[in-house]
Amino acid sequence: MNKKQFFLLILFFLTFNVNAQYHIHYFGKPMRKAPDKTDVPTFNMAFFDAKNILASEEANNRQKSKPTYQFGKTFDVSIDLLKQPQWKQEAKGRVFRYRIKAEGAKSISFAYKKFFLAENAWLKIYTPDSSMVMGPIAGGIFKTPDSFATDLLIGDESIIELFEPEGAIGTSVVQIEKVTLGYRDYFAAEQEAAISNGRTETALACQRNVICESNYTNESNAVALCFFGEDGYTGQLINNSGVISNANSQRPYFITAFHSIELAPALIASSTVFRFKYRSSQCNNNIIPPQSSWFVWSMGADVRAIHEATDVALLELRTGSLGVFGFNQMLANNGIWYLGWSRYNCGLNTSAAPVACLHHPRGDLMKISLSRLPVTTNLPPTFQIDPPYNPVNFNFVTFNSGSPQTIGAGTQPGSSGSGLLDQNKRLIGVLTGGAPVNPSCNNPDYSYYGRFDLAWEGGGTPNTRLKDWLDPGNLNVMTLNSSPANSTTTAGSPNFPVTNLISVSGAGMSVCQSGLGLGVIYV
């Protein structure tokens, strides 16, 4: 690609954020002049029944301690835009518009079986009044036709517009295989109304916006709200030890809960949309932030490792023709971070600093939950954990105790996959579930997190453990600090390797167990 072509590619993204020039797609400005929508063919999904679907999903989730957050219903379709006859010739190319309508839907999103845009082609999706515009998604960044997905648009009607330039007619591939219709009000502006109306479609009113705890801003820049089809979950970018000496070793690894993708891990990962920095800019305001403040990535991810016993999954975000280096430059330009981690699972001095969870409960804006109560691997009284999980593989944390020892509410469906951060803000666990399934602001919440230290060695093979990916040089690093994208970081302290020691106990000390053995931590 020459300099002129590269410059044109940048212009196609039309984002509010001048540093977001590499985006696959973003929410563009409302159009000054609405395009001609006469004679636009329409695919009418009149069979959508939001009320009955919502009732059924709520009943099913009440039976689970680790429910996913479902906001919509996914329908299989077969729509090949390149095979549609209603193309219109325009200056320097041709354009095709296609309408998807489902009366009563709260949102619409698409998954593509094959997606490829030729150089200088583009695609955008918008509401009929052009008040919400996604794109243009520009050609030139895709290597070959592959699976793809696009973020939600509000409302029950969306228009897809595809432009192909002269010289590239018929070379794009846009095959829609799934349409997800929302039956919940997913956007925060409507969720605010949902709270006032006493409905249960949104996060608890006592959830705390992450901006209220400004000392967690860097960590929040690593966290994403994830969409696959009808489900929403949370996850975060995570550092690997290669960046201690070389920023170019930073790969876009993303850690989340296995149960969020377990129905079809490879398919789900490849079609997930990652929405970073989806958070309020005000502590006591839950109104949707401007789309220019989000960072959205839609090329999906590949599965690197799964450890079912701890419910941990490690993905790697796809980077397209940008490559890892170009992708990290883009992340850095948009203020994205990678989380650090710790393989120590004890010695958590919660009296000095709380443990924290940054999450998207019920798909809401990013929230933070803090607790100074002890973290334990012991199953709390009256708490039941879903089989086949073993309690010793999890950390149990109490949120929303009603005492000054906790801040914010507990976790909810949609929080799954969020990280448990120790007092040094390093990840030590990944959220699986909690009790009660639908907590209130008046009752304590027990949340349980798959232990990072046990997932490190996992099942003993690269596809069942974290160590091969997060410590590629086999440095035996025990802790790693967070860092901005495209930068180096340091190993944390303490950073001594854990060896097999005789188990001891007594005043002033406790036994620290990790995935590698035993060590003594003095407290």
PyMOL commands that set and color helices and strands:
alter all, ss='L'
color gray80, all
select helices_A, chain A and resi 3-13+50-61+81-83+188-196+210-212+214-220+241-244+247-249+258-260+265-270+291-293+308-310+320-333+361-363+391-393+452-457+462-464+467-470
alter helices_A, ss='H'
color red, helices_A
select strands_A, chain A and resi 27-28+42-44+69-70+72-80+88-90+93-101+107-116+122-126+133-138+146-154+157-165+173-182+208-209+223-228+231-237+253-257+273-276+295-297+301-307+312-317+337-338+341-342+355-359+367-371+394-399+406-407+419-421+427-435+445-451+479-480+483-484+509-514+517-522
alter strands_A, ss='S'
color yellow, strands_A
deselect
rebuild
show_as cartoon
